[in-house]
């Protein structure tokens, strides 16, 4: 996703703070939205491996784009930070307005 896509997501969401060690996403739970990391570091523990991410990263999109809507990874904070939380309805709206946006979001995984 480019900077314009990130700005669209950030404008559609709400900023939330998190503490080190806080769970952001639990595997197997229904996906209600996604997060854009604004500040801090998180770790994604997915079936294909573990990776650390920072500002500008998007997590939680897979559940929104899958048929069953179930989370496939566990995401937790490594440090204090901030994310923009974007609800499923807002993601759906952005995808409906711009099908190319939906394609780019699908490539984040």
C-alpha distance (Angstrom), angle and dihedral (degrees) to the residues before:
residue distance angle dihedral
X1 . . .
X2 3.77 . .
X3 3.81 129.1 .
X4 3.82 92.1 -91.4
X5 3.82 90.8 55.3
X6 3.80 91.1 49.1
X7 3.81 90.6 49.8
X8 3.83 90.1 52.0
X9 3.79 90.7 52.3
X10 3.79 93.2 44.9
X11 3.82 91.4 50.0
X12 3.82 90.1 51.6
X13 3.81 95.8 50.6
X14 3.78 145.7 56.1
X15 3.79 126.9 -110.3
X16 3.80 117.3 -117.5
X17 3.81 131.2 -178.7
X18 3.79 124.1 -137.4
X19 3.79 135.5 -168.0
X20 3.79 129.5 -132.7
X21 3.79 109.7 -78.7
X22 3.80 95.0 17.9
X23 3.81 116.0 142.4
X24 3.80 112.2 -124.5
X25 3.81 100.4 173.5
X26 3.80 130.2 16.4
X27 3.78 120.8 -153.1
X28 3.81 114.6 -114.8
X29 3.82 95.3 24.5
X30 3.82 122.3 116.0
X31 3.80 115.0 -92.3
X32 3.80 112.6 -117.4
X33 3.79 97.8 169.9
X34 3.77 145.7 -36.5
X35 3.80 137.8 -97.1
X36 3.79 132.2 -130.6
X37 3.81 110.9 -156.5
X38 3.80 110.2 -129.5
X39 3.80 100.5 169.0
X40 3.81 135.8 3.4
X41 3.78 135.6 24.1
X42 3.81 130.1 -72.4
X43 3.79 133.9 -176.6
X44 3.80 123.8 -136.6
X45 3.80 115.9 -154.7
X46 3.82 105.8 -165.3
X47 3.81 133.2 161.2
X48 3.81 90.1 -101.3
X49 3.81 93.5 52.3
X50 3.77 147.2 -72.2
X51 3.78 124.4 -68.8
X52 3.78 136.6 173.7
X53 3.80 118.5 -133.0
X54 3.78 136.1 -172.8
X55 3.80 142.1 -179.1
X56 3.79 115.4 -14.1
X57 3.81 93.6 26.6
X58 3.80 122.0 127.4
X59 3.82 121.6 -148.4
X60 3.78 133.6 176.6
X61 3.80 96.5 39.5
X62 3.81 96.3 116.2
X63 3.79 94.1 68.9
X64 3.80 90.2 50.5
X65 3.79 92.5 52.1
X66 3.82 98.1 41.8
X67 3.80 125.4 89.5
X68 3.80 96.3 -121.5
X69 3.83 95.9 39.2
X70 3.81 94.4 -138.5
X71 3.81 122.8 147.7
X72 3.82 111.9 -110.3
X73 3.81 98.4 -170.3
X74 3.76 142.0 43.2
X75 3.81 115.4 -125.8
X76 3.78 124.0 -168.2
X77 3.78 136.4 167.8
X78 3.78 120.0 -103.1
X79 3.80 93.3 -173.6
X80 3.78 139.5 10.4
X81 3.79 109.9 -74.7
X82 3.77 151.3 132.5
X83 3.78 134.6 -102.0
X84 3.76 134.9 -176.7
X85 3.80 108.7 -126.4
X86 3.80 113.9 -148.9
X87 3.80 117.8 -167.7
X88 3.80 121.3 -132.3
X89 3.84 92.6 -110.8
X90 3.81 90.8 57.5
X91 3.81 92.2 47.5
X92 3.81 89.5 49.2
X93 3.82 90.0 50.5
X94 3.82 92.6 50.4
X95 3.81 91.0 48.2
X96 3.82 92.3 48.7
X97 3.81 91.7 49.5
X98 3.80 92.9 49.1
X99 3.83 119.0 22.2
X100 3.81 89.6 -172.0
X101 3.82 88.0 59.5
X102 3.81 88.5 56.1
X103 3.81 89.8 51.9
X104 3.80 92.1 50.6
X105 3.81 90.9 47.6
X106 3.80 90.0 52.8
X107 3.80 89.5 55.6
X108 3.83 93.0 56.8
X109 3.81 91.9 82.3
